[in-house]
Amino acid sequence: FRDADGALLPVSGGGALCDEQALVPDTISQLNSMYFDEIYHGRTGYEMLHKMSVYETTHPPLGKVFIMLGIAVFGMNGFGWRVAGALFGAAMVPLFYLLGRRLTRRPWLALVGAALFGLDFMRFTQSRIATIDVYVTFFILLGAYFMLWYAQTVLQKGVRAAILPMALCGVAFGLGCASKWTGIYAGAGLAVVYFWVLYARWRQQQPDFGREAALAIGGGVVFFVAVPLVIYLASYLPYVWRDPSFGLADWWECQMSMFRYHSQLVATHSFESRWYTWPLMLRPVWYYMGSGLPQGTYASIAVLGNPVVWWGGLAALLAMGRRILCGKGSRRGAFVWVLFLAQLLPWVLVTRCTFLYHYFPSLGFTLLALLLWLARLERRRPQLARGLTVAMVALAAVLFVWFYPVLAGVPVSEGWARSLLWMPSWGFYILP
């Protein structure tokens, strides 16, 4: 309670019901309170830590275990429930550099890809909110890196030499599935690449192909079925710590509960969008609106993408798809398209409420397509390719600074806020 001047009213008595008055923030904002789905996942991390009954059970537990670890170290505050996601989001940038370098064999192009990925709005925003999409996206990209390593090694040296990337890819796949079920979508793409590589190895007419095929199939069962299943089961250990009687029957009921929730959800949302609108960013998701601000200033947080990254990547992906259909595509281009479709196509069948951030795992593969397009351009016109990359990174950086207020909730003037509303459907400010 406050007086007419806004000062806190002292309260005496009441014991623990009226304590810690000095900790009341001057204003409620995203810096000291939860916004959007943090109210579910941040809360679940706290409940897991203290062995309480878990309220939110609509996704597997691993992502919320990471949130729990941050809370355990830094406390139940904004930094505590967000720090793990920020670390994973930051780690995506060097991971994307490694992925781009292995795919293009061009260190400078990989550096460009990492810079563009680092400047993407969605990666930044999703890394600063205590939801689980950043974890599953990280593991999907990690699995893509190991699968690419595996494919290149098999085609050059054989299956036996590729056991390590095979195993690591299976671990990444399992961690992704245990974070969110969209990680399972990635498994379809990994399987297509895995068996396509085996077919390509057979086309090489290797004399001991039978042994290699047996090793690949056996390794697939172990590393892409058994290991992910163990990881997925292990992600439910917090449930066991809370209730030692928690068993396989309870675990199965959790899976059925998740399936029923997602398959029977009929709720609507004013910022929902369909899958075919995502690549064009037609409907960003409005996460937060500031209150109690000075007259004429506005603060919001929305999730959308950097136009250079999204629209440039989409154009490159479509150009690459055209070359593939004309029979002029490359193995690397097919690899990117397969993993992109594995993430996007399942959403075609989803009828429940969906959002732009569901496109997050697909984004990395559109950017890889852009790197491949630039690599092809470099072979024909190297000066143009390098000049274009410098211009793209510079423009992406300018746009990042321009849109930073709506990525981080920084109050801005009405004019600045209006300058960010590029489309009528970008409704993340309420302006007069």
N, C-alpha and C positions, 0 to 999 in steps of 0.2 A: 504493500500500500504506500502511496506517495501523497504528499501534501499539495497545495495549490501551486507551489513553486517547483514541483517535481522531485523534492527531496524525499528519501525513504523515511517512513514513520517508524520510530523505534517501537519494538514490541517486547514486553516483558512477560515472563511466565510461558507456559506451554511446553517447556522442555524441547524435545527433538522436533516438535511440530513447528516451531518458530525459530529454528537455528540457521546459521550461515547466511544471515541477511547481507553481509558485506559482499557476498559472491553474486548477488543479483546484478546482471548486466544493465548498463544504462539503457541500451536498446536491444531488442531482439533482432538478430540478423543471422545470415548463413554462417557467420564466424563463430557463433556460440550456440547455435541450435541446428536441429536436423531439418532437411528439406527433401522433398520428393520421397523416393523409396528408401532413403536412409532411415525413415521412421520404422521400417521393417527390418532391414538388414543390420543396421547399427544396433538396434535393440536385440536382435538375435545373438549378435556377438557378445553382448553383455550377459544375456541369459545363459549362453553356453559357458562363459567364464565362471559364473557363479552357480552352475549346476541347477539352474532353474528350468521350469517347463518352457519349452520353446514355442513361441507364438507363430512365427512364420516358417512354414514347412513346404513352400511351393517350389523350392529349388534344392538341389543337393547341398550338403553342408560345407564343402571345402572353402568356397569363397568367404563364407561367414566365419570360418576358422581363422583365416588370415586377418579379418577384421577383429576378431577376438584377441589375437596376439597383439595387435596395436593397442587395444584397450587395456590389456594386461600390463603393458609396459608404460603407457603414457596416461592411463586413466580414461574415464568415461567423459570425454570432451571431444570437441571437433577435431583436434589434432590426433587424438587416440583412435577414433573410429575411421579416420581417413588416411592415416600415414601409410598403411600397407598398400592401399590402392595407388597412392602417389608414387611409391617405390616401384610397383609393377609398371605403372604408366611410364615412368622415367626409363626403366629397363627395356621397354619396348623399342626405344630409339636405337641403342647399340645392337639389339637383336635384329632390327630391321636392316641395319648396316651389314651385318653378317649375312643375312638372307639375300640382300641385294648383291653383295659381292660374290657370293657363291653362284647366284643365278646369272649375272651378267659378265663375271670375270673382269669387271672394270671397277677398281677401287674408287675412282672419282665419281662414277655413277652411283655407287653404293652410298657414298657420302652425300650426294645430292638427294637420294631417296630418304636417307636418315634425316636430313635437314627438313625436307618437305613433310615427313611423317611427324617430326617434332613440332612443326608449325601448324599441324592440323588442329582444327578447333575441337573436334570430337575427342581425339586422344587426350587433349588437355582437360576438357571438361569432365570426361568420364573418369579421369585419374584423380579428380578432386572431390568426388562424391562417393560415399560409402555404399555403393551398390556392387554387384558381382560381375558386371560385364567386362571390366578391365582384366579380371583374372582369366576368364575363359578365352578372351581374345589373345592374351599373351601366350597361353598354352597352345592355341591353334596356330599362331605364327611360329612358335617353337617347334611344334610337330611338323609344320611345313618345311622348316629348315632341316630337320633331321631326315625327313623323307627325301628331300632333294639331295642331301649328302648320300643317303642310301642308294638312290637311283644312279647317281653319277659313279659311285664306287662299283656297283654291280655291273654296269655296262663296260667299265674299264678293267676291273680286276676279278669280278665274280662275286657270288653270294657270300662265300666264306669270309671274304675280306670286309664285308659290309655288316657283320653281326653287331658291332657297336652302334652305328647309327640306327639299325633296325630296333635294337633294344631301347635306345633313348627315345626314338619316335613313339614306341609303345607306351613308355612312361609319360611322355608329354600328352599323348592321347588320353590316357587314364586320368591325369590331373585335370585336363579340360572337361571331361565328362563329369568328374566329381565336383566341378565348380558350377556348371550349368549344363542343361541337356543340349544346348546348341553345340556343345563340344562333340556330341554324337554325330551331328551333321558332318563335321570335318572327317569323321571316320569313313564315310562313304567315299569322299574324295581321295583319302589316303589309300583305301582299298583299290580304287580304280588305278591309281598310279602304281601301286605295289604289283598288281598282276600284269599291268601293261609292261612294266620293266622286265618281268619274268618272260613275257612273250618276246620282247625285244632281245633278250638274252638268248632265247631259243633260236631267233632268226640269225644270230651270229654263228650258229652251228658249232657250238662248243662240244667237244667230245665227251665231257663228263657232265652234260646238262642234266641228266637224270638225278645225279646226286645233288646238284645245285637246286633243282626243283624241289626235291624232298626236304632239303634244308630250309628253303624259303617257305614252304608250306608249314613245316613243323615250327619254324620260328614265328610265322604269322599267328599260329594258334597260341603259342606261349606268350608272345610279346604284345599281340593286339587283341587277345581275348582274355587269357588268364591274368596277366599282369594288370590290365586296366580294371578287371573285375575286383582284384584284391585291393587296388587303390581306391576304388569306389566304395567297397565295403569298409575300408579303414577310415574313410572320411566320416563315418557315422560313430566313431569312437567317442566323441563328446556325449552322444546319447547313452552309450554304455556307462560312461563315467557318472552320469546323472542317475541312471537306473540300471544297475548290474543285471537285472532280469531281461533287459532289452535283447531280443534274439532275432533270428532270421525271419520269423513270422511277422514281427513288428517292423523289421526292415522292409519286407515286401509290402506291408500295408502302407508304409511311407511312399513307396513307389506308386502304388495304386491311388493314393491320395493326391500325389502330384499330377498323375495322368488325368484324374477326374477334374481337378481344378482347371488345368489348361484346356482340356477338351470340352468342358461344359461352361466355361466362363462366358457370360453374356453381357457383362458390364461394358459400358462405352466410356470414352474419354474425349474431351474437346480437342486434344492434341494427338489423337491416334492417327495413323496413316497406313496405307497399304504398301506392299513391297515394291510395286512398280513405280511409286513416287520417290522412293528413297534415293536412288542415284542422282536425282535432280534436286534433292533437298527441298521439296515442295512444302513440307510441313515439319519445321523444327519443333522440338518438345520444350515447352516452357516449364522450367524447374522451380523457379523462385522469383518472387516479387518483393522488393524492399518496401518497408513502411516507416513512418515517422521521419521522413527525409525533409530537408529544407524545401521551401516552395520552389517549384520549377525544376527540381532534380528528380531523376528516376533511376532505379536500380533493378536489374533482372539478371537471371541466369537461364540460358537456353542451350540446348545441345543442337548443334548444326555443324557443317563441315566447312573447311577452307575451300572456296570455289576453285582455286588453282589446283588443289589436290584432287577434289572430287570430280570436277568437270573435265579437267585435263586427263585424269586417270580413266574416266568413262570413255572419252574420245579415243584414247589409245587402246582400250580394251575392245571397243567395237571395231577399230581398224585391224586389230590382231585377229578378231573373230572372222572378219571378212577374208583375210589371207588364209586362214585355216580352211574355210569353206571352199576357197578356190584352189586348194591343194598346194598352197605356197607357205603354209605355216611351218613352225619349228617345234621341236620337242619341248623347248622351254616355254613357248607360247601355249602349247597344249597343257602343260603342267599348270600354268597360271589359270587358264580357263576352267580346267577340271576342278581345282580347289575353290575358285570363285563360285561356280555353279553349285558345288556341294553345300556352300553356305547360304546361297540365295534361294535356290529352287524349293527347298522344303517349306519356305514361307508362302509359296504359292498355294499350298494346300491348307494353310492355317486360316481359320475363319474367325478366330477370337480377335480381341483388340490388340493391335501391334503398334510399334513406335519406331521412329527413325533410328534410335540407338541399336535396334536389332540388326542394322546394317554394319555395325562396327567391325565384326569379324571379316566381312567381305571387303572392307576398305583397303586393307593391306594388299590384296591381290590386284585391285585396280591400279594401285601405285606401282606394283611390280610390272604391270603391263606398260605403264608409262616409261619405266626405266628401260624395258626391252625396246620400246619404240625409239627412245633416244639413242640407244646403242646401235640400232639399225641406221638411224640418221647419221650417226657419227662415222660409220663406215663409208657413207657416200659424201657427206659434207661436214667434216669435223669442226670447222670453225663455226658454222651455223649451229651445230648441236651444242657446242660449249657456250656460245652466246645465248642461246635459248634457255639453257639450264640456269645460267646466272640470272637472266631476266625472271624466270619462273620463281626461283628462290627469293629474289628481291621482292617481287610482287606478293608472294605468300607471306613474307615477313611484314610488309606494309599492311596487308589485310589483317594479320594477326594482331598488330598493334591497334588498328582501327576498331576491330571487333572485341578487343580484350575486355571492355566493360561488361559486355553481355556474356562473356565466358566466365567471369570471376565475380560478378555482382557489384562492380564498382559504380557508384552514383555518377551520373553524367547529366548534362543539360538536355533540354528538350530537343534542341537542334541536333546534337550528337545522336540521341536516341532515334530520331527520325531518319538520320542518315543510314542507320543499320537495317531498316525495314525495307529490304530490296523488293520483296514481293508482297502482295496483299495477304497471302497465307502465312507470312512470317509475323504472327501476332504475339510477340513476346514483350511488348510494352503497351500500357494503356495511356494514351496521350490525348490531350484535349483536342 
